[in-house]
Amino acid sequence: MEALPKSQLLRFVEQAYHLARRAVVRYSSKFSKRRYTLHQHIVLLCPKVRKNTTYRTLLDELIEMPRIRSALDLEELPSPSTLCKAFDRLDMAVWRVLLNLSVTLLPTNGVVGIDASGFDRSHASKHYTKRTKLTIQQLKVTLLVDTRANAIFDLHVTTTRKHDSKIAPSLIKRNAGEVAILLGDKGYDDQKIRALAREANLRPLIKHREFSSLHKAWNARLDADLYGQRSQNETVNSRLKRKYGAFVRSQYWWKQFRELTIACFTHNIDQSL
């Protein structure tokens, strides 16, 4: 009998499982119960974000997915509380390693845009919040996006109104070896950012705020075609919200940061498929 073709979900799970085995050891410690591996936990947390669903709903659907369970070597499914605890234990450093590995799946070109967007910290409807006069505080999420493959190199998340020019330096320093040209709008017009980029051998293609005719002249001389590729940041921000949700489900800020990092990791794998 001819084998059935692999679904998008199965290929996603296999790719995520492959990256998880490269990123972490099988068990968190020698005292682990060894019922489930860290690799299995990581991969099960990704479809939850990918499907924008709950632990309970995801596990209920997996009952009817024998090929997915087989790909993960799962003889039995964990409980929702087990996955929840795994999410708490897997810290941000692990997800950053996984995000870095996922970038290698895509044909990047080193031309990277930087831009920020807002994600709601609650999934209450807009109608409800308007009717009850509630204000939903947003997370400010800054992404480094490759303009060729729409790969997300890195992200910075904050609960404050931190200015773009204060966020960019840490992203530049962490990714200096992967970026050749940095595209940014006027929010990143800061001499310290330009100097830092040049020290890291990056070409900063950032628009100037127009306080004088000289600034207007500099903007007019920008490579319009190259700078126009910055629109890919908006494309990726939009795709993240449409596919994985414009809000985070987690209650605590540190969990919200991890949830968004998983979404970026998931996005890169989806792009590779």
Disulfide bonds with the S-S distance in Angstrom:
none
